[in-house]
Amino acid sequence: MAKNEKRIQVTLACEQCKRRNYITTKNKINDRERIEMQKFCRWDRQHTLHKETR
C-alpha cells in the first residue's frame, strides 16, 4: 500500500545561522503557506525562528 501523498516532507532552516536543522511533515492540502516554528538551534544554543525551505 502506498504512503499517503497528501503529507509531504519539509525541511526547516534556522533564520539566524541559515542551517537546515529539522525535517518534518505537513499536509499540503490544509497548510498551503510555508511553516514557521520556534525550534531549538544547537549551533546558536537558543530557540530561534525556523522557516520551511524548498
N, CA, C and O atoms as a CHARMM CRD file, in Angstrom:
* protein
*
  216
    1    1 MET  N      0.83900  -1.18000   0.00000 PROA 1      0.00000
    2    1 MET  CA     0.00000   0.00000   0.00000 PROA 1      0.00000
    3    1 MET  C      0.88700   1.24800   0.00000 PROA 1      0.00000
    4    1 MET  O      1.86200   1.32000   0.74700 PROA 1      0.00000
    5    2 ALA  N      0.55100   2.20800  -0.82300 PROA 2      0.00000
    6    2 ALA  CA     1.36500   3.42000  -0.95600 PROA 2      0.00000
    7    2 ALA  C      1.17800   4.33700   0.24800 PROA 2      0.00000
    8    2 ALA  O      0.13100   4.34700   0.89500 PROA 2      0.00000
    9    3 LYS  N      2.20900   5.09300   0.52000 PROA 3      0.00000
   10    3 LYS  CA     2.13200   6.06700   1.59900 PROA 3      0.00000
   11    3 LYS  C      1.22600   7.22600   1.18400 PROA 3      0.00000
   12    3 LYS  O      1.08500   7.51300  -0.00500 PROA 3      0.00000
   13    4 ASN  N      0.62400   7.88100   2.15100 PROA 4      0.00000
   14    4 ASN  CA    -0.30400   8.97500   1.88100 PROA 4      0.00000
   15    4 ASN  C      0.42300  10.13400   1.18100 PROA 4      0.00000
   16    4 ASN  O      1.39400  10.66900   1.71600 PROA 4      0.00000
   17    5 GLU  N     -0.03500  10.50900   0.02000 PROA 5      0.00000
   18    5 GLU  CA     0.62400  11.55500  -0.76600 PROA 5      0.00000
   19    5 GLU  C      0.16800  12.95700  -0.39000 PROA 5      0.00000
   20    5 GLU  O      0.67300  13.93500  -0.94300 PROA 5      0.00000
   21    6 LYS  N     -0.76400  13.07400   0.52600 PROA 6      0.00000
   22    6 LYS  CA    -1.21000  14.39400   0.97600 PROA 6      0.00000
   23    6 LYS  C     -0.21300  15.02000   1.94700 PROA 6      0.00000
   24    6 LYS  O     -0.13200  16.24300   2.05900 PROA 6      0.00000
   25    7 ARG  N      0.54900  14.17100   2.65100 PROA 7      0.00000
   26    7 ARG  CA     1.56100  14.65800   3.59400 PROA 7      0.00000
   27    7 ARG  C      2.91700  14.61300   2.91200 PROA 7      0.00000
   28    7 ARG  O      3.31700  13.59000   2.35600 PROA 7      0.00000
   29    8 ILE  N      3.62200  15.74500   2.96400 PROA 8      0.00000
   30    8 ILE  CA     4.93500  15.83500   2.33300 PROA 8      0.00000
   31    8 ILE  C      5.98200  16.18200   3.38400 PROA 8      0.00000
   32    8 ILE  O      5.66600  16.76200   4.42300 PROA 8      0.00000
   33    9 GLN  N      7.23000  15.82000   3.10300 PROA 9      0.00000
   34    9 GLN  CA     8.33500  16.17200   3.98800 PROA 9      0.00000
   35    9 GLN  C      8.81700  17.57300   3.65400 PROA 9      0.00000
   36    9 GLN  O      8.95700  17.93500   2.48600 PROA 9      0.00000
   37   10 VAL  N      9.06800  18.35800   4.69900 PROA 10     0.00000
   38   10 VAL  CA     9.60000  19.70300   4.52400 PROA 10     0.00000
   39   10 VAL  C     10.81500  19.86500   5.43900 PROA 10     0.00000
   40   10 VAL  O     10.90900  19.22000   6.48300 PROA 10     0.00000
   41   11 THR  N     11.72600  20.72000   5.04000 PROA 11     0.00000
   42   11 THR  CA    12.93400  20.99700   5.81000 PROA 11     0.00000
   43   11 THR  C     12.80400  22.36900   6.44600 PROA 11     0.00000
   44   11 THR  O     12.38000  23.32500   5.79600 PROA 11     0.00000
   45   12 LEU  N     13.17100  22.46400   7.72000 PROA 12     0.00000
   46   12 LEU  CA    13.12500  23.73500   8.43700 PROA 12     0.00000
   47   12 LEU  C     14.54200  24.26400   8.60800 PROA 12     0.00000
   48   12 LEU  O     15.43400  23.54300   9.05600 PROA 12     0.00000
   49   13 ALA  N     14.74300  25.53900   8.24600 PROA 13     0.00000
   50   13 ALA  CA    16.05500  26.17200   8.34500 PROA 13     0.00000
   51   13 ALA  C     16.00300  27.30400   9.36000 PROA 13     0.00000
   52   13 ALA  O     15.01700  28.03600   9.44500 PROA 13     0.00000
   53   14 CYS  N     17.07800  27.43600  10.12600 PROA 14     0.00000
   54   14 CYS  CA    17.19400  28.49100  11.12700 PROA 14     0.00000
   55   14 CYS  C     17.34900  29.83900  10.42600 PROA 14     0.00000
   56   14 CYS  O     18.04900  29.94900   9.41900 PROA 14     0.00000
   57   15 GLU  N     16.69700  30.85000  10.96400 PROA 15     0.00000
   58   15 GLU  CA    16.76900  32.18600  10.37100 PROA 15     0.00000
   59   15 GLU  C     18.05300  32.92100  10.74000 PROA 15     0.00000
   60   15 GLU  O     18.44800  33.84800  10.03400 PROA 15     0.00000
   61   16 GLN  N     18.70800  32.53300  11.81900 PROA 16     0.00000
   62   16 GLN  CA    19.93500  33.22800  12.22000 PROA 16     0.00000
   63   16 GLN  C     21.17400  32.62100  11.57000 PROA 16     0.00000
   64   16 GLN  O     21.96800  33.34100  10.96500 PROA 16     0.00000
   65   17 CYS  N     21.34700  31.30800  11.68800 PROA 17     0.00000
   66   17 CYS  CA    22.55500  30.68300  11.14600 PROA 17     0.00000
   67   17 CYS  C     22.34000  30.09200   9.75200 PROA 17     0.00000
   68   17 CYS  O     23.30400  29.68600   9.10400 PROA 17     0.00000
   69   18 LYS  N     21.09600  30.03600   9.28300 PROA 18     0.00000
   70   18 LYS  CA    20.72500  29.54600   7.94200 PROA 18     0.00000
   71   18 LYS  C     20.99000  28.05900   7.73200 PROA 18     0.00000
   72   18 LYS  O     21.01600  27.59500   6.59200 PROA 18     0.00000
   73   19 ARG  N     21.18700  27.31100   8.80500 PROA 19     0.00000
   74   19 ARG  CA    21.40600  25.86700   8.67300 PROA 19     0.00000
   75   19 ARG  C     20.07500  25.13900   8.69500 PROA 19     0.00000
   76   19 ARG  O     19.12100  25.56700   9.34500 PROA 19     0.00000
   77   20 ARG  N     20.03100  24.03600   7.97700 PROA 20     0.00000
   78   20 ARG  CA    18.81700  23.22300   7.90400 PROA 20     0.00000
   79   20 ARG  C     18.88200  22.18400   9.01300 PROA 20     0.00000
   80   20 ARG  O     19.61900  21.20300   8.91600 PROA 20     0.00000
   81   21 ASN  N     18.10000  22.40800  10.07000 PROA 21     0.00000
   82   21 ASN  CA    18.21300  21.61500  11.28400 PROA 21     0.00000
   83   21 ASN  C     17.16900  20.52000  11.42000 PROA 21     0.00000
   84   21 ASN  O     17.45800  19.48100  12.01300 PROA 21     0.00000
   85   22 TYR  N     15.97400  20.71200  10.89500 PROA 22     0.00000
   86   22 TYR  CA    14.87700  19.79600  11.14400 PROA 22     0.00000
   87   22 TYR  C     14.20500  19.36800   9.85200 PROA 22     0.00000
   88   22 TYR  O     14.15900  20.12100   8.87900 PROA 22     0.00000
   89   23 ILE  N     13.67900  18.13500   9.85600 PROA 23     0.00000
   90   23 ILE  CA    12.82300  17.63800   8.78900 PROA 23     0.00000
   91   23 ILE  C     11.51900  17.20900   9.44400 PROA 23     0.00000
   92   23 ILE  O     11.52700  16.47400  10.43100 PROA 23     0.00000
   93   24 THR  N     10.40000  17.66800   8.89700 PROA 24     0.00000
   94   24 THR  CA     9.09500  17.33800   9.43800 PROA 24     0.00000
   95   24 THR  C      8.12800  17.11700   8.28000 PROA 24     0.00000
   96   24 THR  O      8.50600  17.25900   7.11700 PROA 24     0.00000
   97   25 THR  N      6.89300  16.77400   8.59300 PROA 25     0.00000
   98   25 THR  CA     5.89000  16.57100   7.55000 PROA 25     0.00000
   99   25 THR  C      4.76500  17.57500   7.74200 PROA 25     0.00000
  100   25 THR  O      4.51400  18.06100   8.84500 PROA 25     0.00000
  101   26 LYS  N      4.09500  17.87200   6.63300 PROA 26     0.00000
  102   26 LYS  CA     2.92900  18.73500   6.71200 PROA 26     0.00000
  103   26 LYS  C      1.91800  18.27400   5.67000 PROA 26     0.00000
  104   26 LYS  O      2.27500  17.62800   4.68500 PROA 26     0.00000
  105   27 ASN  N      0.67300  18.60900   5.89800 PROA 27     0.00000
  106   27 ASN  CA    -0.39000  18.29800   4.96300 PROA 27     0.00000
  107   27 ASN  C     -0.44600  19.41700   3.93500 PROA 27     0.00000
  108   27 ASN  O     -0.77600  20.55400   4.27400 PROA 27     0.00000
  109   28 LYS  N     -0.12600  19.10600   2.68100 PROA 28     0.00000
  110   28 LYS  CA    -0.04200  20.16200   1.67000 PROA 28     0.00000
  111   28 LYS  C     -1.39900  20.68200   1.22300 PROA 28     0.00000
  112   28 LYS  O     -1.47500  21.72600   0.57600 PROA 28     0.00000
  113   29 ILE  N     -2.46400  19.97700   1.55400 PROA 29     0.00000
  114   29 ILE  CA    -3.80500  20.46100   1.20500 PROA 29     0.00000
  115   29 ILE  C     -4.29900  21.46800   2.24600 PROA 29     0.00000
  116   29 ILE  O     -4.84600  22.51000   1.88700 PROA 29     0.00000
  117   30 ASN  N     -4.11000  21.16300   3.52300 PROA 30     0.00000
  118   30 ASN  CA    -4.59300  22.04900   4.59100 PROA 30     0.00000
  119   30 ASN  C     -3.65200  23.20900   4.86100 PROA 30     0.00000
  120   30 ASN  O     -4.11100  24.29600   5.21200 PROA 30     0.00000
  121   31 ASP  N     -2.35400  23.01100   4.70800 PROA 31     0.00000
  122   31 ASP  CA    -1.34400  24.02500   5.02100 PROA 31     0.00000
  123   31 ASP  C     -0.62800  24.44200   3.74400 PROA 31     0.00000
  124   31 ASP  O      0.40700  23.87600   3.39300 PROA 31     0.00000
  125   32 ARG  N     -1.18100  25.43100   3.05300 PROA 32     0.00000
  126   32 ARG  CA    -0.60600  25.88700   1.79600 PROA 32     0.00000
  127   32 ARG  C      0.62400  26.75800   1.99800 PROA 32     0.00000
  128   32 ARG  O      1.56000  26.69800   1.20100 PROA 32     0.00000
  129   33 GLU  N      0.63600  27.56400   3.05100 PROA 33     0.00000
  130   33 GLU  CA     1.73600  28.50000   3.28900 PROA 33     0.00000
  131   33 GLU  C      2.92600  27.76000   3.88400 PROA 33     0.00000
  132   33 GLU  O      2.81600  26.61700   4.32700 PROA 33     0.00000
  133   34 ARG  N      4.05900  28.44000   3.88300 PROA 34     0.00000
  134   34 ARG  CA     5.26000  27.86500   4.48300 PROA 34     0.00000
  135   34 ARG  C      5.15900  27.88600   6.00300 PROA 34     0.00000
  136   34 ARG  O      4.61400  28.82200   6.58900 PROA 34     0.00000
  137   35 ILE  N      5.68800  26.85000   6.62700 PROA 35     0.00000
  138   35 ILE  CA     5.63000  26.69900   8.08100 PROA 35     0.00000
  139   35 ILE  C      6.70000  27.56900   8.74200 PROA 35     0.00000
  140   35 ILE  O      7.81700  27.68600   8.23800 PROA 35     0.00000
  141   36 GLU  N      6.34800  28.17200   9.86700 PROA 36     0.00000
  142   36 GLU  CA     7.28800  28.90200  10.72400 PROA 36     0.00000
  143   36 GLU  C      7.11000  28.40100  12.14800 PROA 36     0.00000
  144   36 GLU  O      5.99800  28.39900  12.67400 PROA 36     0.00000
  145   37 MET  N      8.20300  27.97600  12.77200 PROA 37     0.00000
  146   37 MET  CA     8.14100  27.44300  14.13200 PROA 37     0.00000
  147   37 MET  C      9.30900  27.94400  14.95300 PROA 37     0.00000
  148   37 MET  O     10.37900  28.23600  14.42000 PROA 37     0.00000
  149   38 GLN  N      9.09400  28.04100  16.25700 PROA 38     0.00000
  150   38 GLN  CA    10.17900  28.31400  17.19100 PROA 38     0.00000
  151   38 GLN  C     10.78400  26.97300  17.58300 PROA 38     0.00000
  152   38 GLN  O     10.13300  26.16700  18.24800 PROA 38     0.00000
  153   39 LYS  N     12.02900  26.72900  17.17300 PROA 39     0.00000
  154   39 LYS  CA    12.70500  25.48000  17.46500 PROA 39     0.00000
  155   39 LYS  C     14.08200  25.78200  18.04700 PROA 39     0.00000
  156   39 LYS  O     14.59100  26.89600  17.92600 PROA 39     0.00000
  157   40 PHE  N     14.67500  24.77200  18.68000 PROA 40     0.00000
  158   40 PHE  CA    15.99900  24.93200  19.27400 PROA 40     0.00000
  159   40 PHE  C     17.06300  24.72800  18.21000 PROA 40     0.00000
  160   40 PHE  O     17.06500  23.71400  17.51300 PROA 40     0.00000
  161   41 CYS  N     17.96800  25.69400  18.08400 PROA 41     0.00000
  162   41 CYS  CA    19.10300  25.58400  17.16500 PROA 41     0.00000
  163   41 CYS  C     20.32500  25.20900  17.99700 PROA 41     0.00000
  164   41 CYS  O     20.72000  25.95400  18.89400 PROA 41     0.00000
  165   42 ARG  N     20.92200  24.06000  17.70400 PROA 42     0.00000
  166   42 ARG  CA    22.04300  23.61400  18.53400 PROA 42     0.00000
  167   42 ARG  C     23.32600  24.36500  18.25500 PROA 42     0.00000
  168   42 ARG  O     24.24800  24.31300  19.06900 PROA 42     0.00000
  169   43 TRP  N     23.41900  25.06300  17.13300 PROA 43     0.00000
  170   43 TRP  CA    24.60500  25.86800  16.84800 PROA 43     0.00000
  171   43 TRP  C     24.51700  27.23600  17.52000 PROA 43     0.00000
  172   43 TRP  O     25.53100  27.76100  17.98000 PROA 43     0.00000
  173   44 ASP  N     23.32500  27.81600  17.58300 PROA 44     0.00000
  174   44 ASP  CA    23.13200  29.08400  18.29500 PROA 44     0.00000
  175   44 ASP  C     22.87700  28.86500  19.78300 PROA 44     0.00000
  176   44 ASP  O     23.02000  29.78900  20.58300 PROA 44     0.00000
  177   45 ARG  N     22.50100  27.64500  20.15100 PROA 45     0.00000
  178   45 ARG  CA    22.18800  27.25500  21.52700 PROA 45     0.00000
  179   45 ARG  C     21.07000  28.08900  22.13400 PROA 45     0.00000
  180   45 ARG  O     21.13600  28.50100  23.29200 PROA 45     0.00000
  181   46 GLN  N     20.04200  28.32800  21.32700 PROA 46     0.00000
  182   46 GLN  CA    18.84800  29.03300  21.80900 PROA 46     0.00000
  183   46 GLN  C     17.69000  28.72700  20.87700 PROA 46     0.00000
  184   46 GLN  O     17.87800  28.20900  19.77600 PROA 46     0.00000
  185   47 HSD  N     16.50100  29.05100  21.33000 PROA 47     0.00000
  186   47 HSD  CA    15.31900  28.87400  20.49600 PROA 47     0.00000
  187   47 HSD  C     15.24700  30.02900  19.49200 PROA 47     0.00000
  188   47 HSD  O     15.28100  31.20000  19.86900 PROA 47     0.00000
  189   48 THR  N     15.14900  29.67700  18.21700 PROA 48     0.00000
  190   48 THR  CA    15.08500  30.67000  17.15100 PROA 48     0.00000
  191   48 THR  C     13.95300  30.31000  16.20000 PROA 48     0.00000
  192   48 THR  O     13.40500  29.21000  16.26500 PROA 48     0.00000
  193   49 LEU  N     13.60800  31.23300  15.32600 PROA 49     0.00000
  194   49 LEU  CA    12.58100  31.00800  14.33100 PROA 49     0.00000
  195   49 LEU  C     13.14900  30.14800  13.21300 PROA 49     0.00000
  196   49 LEU  O     14.20500  30.45100  12.65800 PROA 49     0.00000
  197   50 HSD  N     12.44000  29.07200  12.88700 PROA 50     0.00000
  198   50 HSD  CA    12.81600  28.19500  11.78300 PROA 50     0.00000
  199   50 HSD  C     11.71500  28.26500  10.73500 PROA 50     0.00000
  200   50 HSD  O     10.53200  28.16200  11.06000 PROA 50     0.00000
  201   51 LYS  N     12.11000  28.44100   9.47300 PROA 51     0.00000
  202   51 LYS  CA    11.14900  28.52900   8.36800 PROA 51     0.00000
  203   51 LYS  C     11.34700  27.39800   7.39900 PROA 51     0.00000
  204   51 LYS  O     12.43900  26.84900   7.25700 PROA 51     0.00000
  205   52 GLU  N     10.26600  27.06400   6.73600 PROA 52     0.00000
  206   52 GLU  CA    10.30500  25.98900   5.74200 PROA 52     0.00000
  207   52 GLU  C     11.11000  26.42600   4.52500 PROA 52     0.00000
  208   52 GLU  O     10.97000  27.54700   4.03600 PROA 52     0.00000
  209   53 THR  N     11.96200  25.51200   4.04400 PROA 53     0.00000
  210   53 THR  CA    12.72300  25.76400   2.82000 PROA 53     0.00000
  211   53 THR  C     12.23600  24.81800   1.73600 PROA 53     0.00000
  212   53 THR  O     11.57100  23.82400   2.02700 PROA 53     0.00000
  213   54 ARG  N     12.55700  25.11600   0.51900 PROA 54     0.00000
  214   54 ARG  CA    12.13600  24.26900  -0.59500 PROA 54     0.00000
  215   54 ARG  C     13.31900  23.55500  -1.19600 PROA 54     0.00000
  216   54 ARG  O     13.16100  22.79200  -2.14900 PROA 54     0.00000
